[in-house]
Amino acid sequence: MSAITVLLALSPIIWLIVALSILKLPAWQATSVAAIGSFIIAITAFQADPFIMVTGALEGAALAIWPILLVITAAIFVYNLVVHTKAMETIKTMLSSVTSDTRVLALLLAWGFGAFMEGMAGFGTAVAIPAAMMVAVGFDPLKSIIACLVANSVPTTFGSIGIPTTTLASLTNLDPSHLGTFISVQLFLLNLIAPFFVVMIIGGGIKALKGVFLVTLLSGLALAVPETVINAVMGPELSVISASIVIMAVIIGCAKIMPPNDPKYAVKQTGEVPKVSGGEGLVAAMPFILIFVLLLLTSKLFPAINGPLASIKTSVPIYQGAGAKPYTFVWIATPGIMIFIAGIVGGFIQKAKAGEIFGTLGSTVKNLKFTYLTIITVVMTAKLMTYSGMTADIAKAMVAGTGTLYPLFAPIVGALGAFLTGSGTNSNVLFGPLQIAAAQGLDPTNFEDLGFWLAAVNSGAAGIGLSPQSIAISIGAVGPALKAYLENHKEISAEEAHKLENEIEASVIMNSAFKYFLIFIVMHGCISFFGQHFIHEIHHFFF
C-alpha cells in the first residue's frame, strides 16, 4: 500500500478539515463536496464499480433519512413546541427555584437538565438552553457556557434518544445494547469527574467543592450507574434521558435534605421566584413524560408490544456489492415515530391548536434543511469510503504507524470527527467503520470484541470533541439571555456589562474550555488502552 493510496483515501477527511476549519465553509457545502469527491476517488483511484458505488451512496441516504433524520426532526420539533407553548418557561422556573446555592443550581441545570436535553433533543440544545437559563438567573455567561460544554462532553453519545450509538450500531452491524454498554463502562470514570469540573468552573476552583462534595459525587454516580444498567438491559435509546431524571431527583433531594449554607455561593435574588403548582409542572413536562413512556412501552422490555410493531417493516435491496444485505425500514417501532406521537399529544395537552402544532413542525423541517443535507452527504461519504476500501486502507496505515499503541490514540479519531462535523452521529458515521477496520488490522483472526471496544471508544470520544458549532450555538442562546438580564438589572455598571458581553467570544470560550477536554481525551486514551485487556470479562459480566 503506497503513501499516495493512503493520501487519496484520506483526501475526503483532509478536505473536511480544510473546508470546515480553514475555509469556514458551511457544513452542508463541505460534506456535499466530500461525497462527490469520495465517489470520484472510489471509481478512479480505487477502481470501484460506478454502479455499485451509486447503490452504496443510496444506502447511505436511506440510513440518513430513516431513522437518523426522523429522530432528529422529531426531537427538535418537540423542543420547539414546548418553547412555543411557553411550557419551557415553566420548566425553567421549577428548576431555578430548587436551591439558592449557585454550585448546586449549576449541577441541576448544566449537569442534570443538560443531560435531559441531550438525551431528548441533542444538537446543541443541551448547551444552549441550560447556559441561557443560568445567565437568566445571574450566572457569569462565560462560566455558564464552559460548564455546560464540559457537562455535555459525556452524554453526547446517547443524545437524541441514543441516535449516535444506534446509528453506529446499524452502520457496523454491532448489537446496540452491547455497544452502548461498552461505551458506558468506558465513560464511567469521566461521568464521575465531569460534575466536579462543573462545580469548580462555577465556583472558581477546587475550594468550591467544600460543602457540596457529596452531592457532586452522587450526581456523577446518578449518571454513571443508571446509564450502564439501562444500556445492558434495554439498549441506548433511553439510557441518558432516564439517567438525567435520576440526576435531577438526586440533586433536588440533596438540596432539600442537606442544603449547603455558604453565603459566598448564594444566588443573587432580585425578586421573588414565581411558584409553579404540581399540575402546571406536570402539564409542562408532559411531552417529555410521554416520550419516556412510549419509548419504554415499545422497547424490547415489552415484547408483546414491541414484537407486532417491529414486524411492520419493509426490506429493500439497495446496495448491490459483495455481501450486500437488504436495508430494512421499520415503520412504527422506531424512536422517531414515538417522539412525534408524544409531541403531538403533549402539545394538545398544553392547549396548543392543531394549526400551531403542525405549523411548528413545518418551521422545524424548514429550519433543518441544511442539517438534512449535511447528514445525508456525510453518511453517503462514509458508505462510499467503506465500500470502496478507502476506510480499510486508512485503518491499516494508522495501525502500521502506531502498532499495538493504536487504542491509546483511538479517542482522538472520534473527537476529531466531532470537532469537524459538530455531531457525535456524524463522527460515528465517518470513523466508526475505520475503528472496526483498525481492530481487524490489530487482530485479524479474532477482532470482533476489539471492534466493539474501539467502536465504543469512537462514540464516547465524539462528545469530547469540542466543536465550533456547539460554541456558536451556545453564544447564540446566551447573548439574548445576557441582554435581557442586563436590561432587568440596571444596577450593573456599564463597564461590567461591557466586560460580560465581550467574554462571549468563540476564541475565549475555546481557550477556556480546551484544558478540560484535553484531560478527558488523555483519560479516555488510557481507559481505551488498558481497558482492552478486560474486554472479555466486561462482556461476560453484563451478557
Secondary structure by P-SEA (a helix, b strand, c coil): ccaaaaaaaaaaaaaaaaacccccccaaaaaaaaaaaaaaaaaccccccaaaaaaaaaaaaaaaaacaaaaaaaaaaaaaaaaaaaaaaaaaaaaaaccccaaaaaaaaccaaaaaaaaccccccccaaaaaaaaaacccaaaaaaaaaaaacccccccccaaaaaaaaaaacccaaaaaaaaaaaaaaaaaaaaaaaaaaaacccccccccaaaaaaaaaaaaaaaaaaaaccccccaaaaaaaaaaaaaaaaaaaccccccccccccccccccccaaaaaaaaaaaaaaaaaaaaacccccaaaaaaaacccccccccccbbbbbbbbccccaaaaaaaaaaaaaaaacccaaaaaaaaaaaaaaaaaaaaaaaaaaaaaaaaaaaaaaaaaaaaaaaacccccccaaaaaaaaaaaacccaaaaaaacaaaaaaaaaaacccccaaaaaaaaaaaaaaccccccaaaaaaaaaaaaaaaaaaaaacccccaaaaaaaaaaccaaaaaaaaaaaaaaaaaaaaaaaaaaccaaaaaaaacc
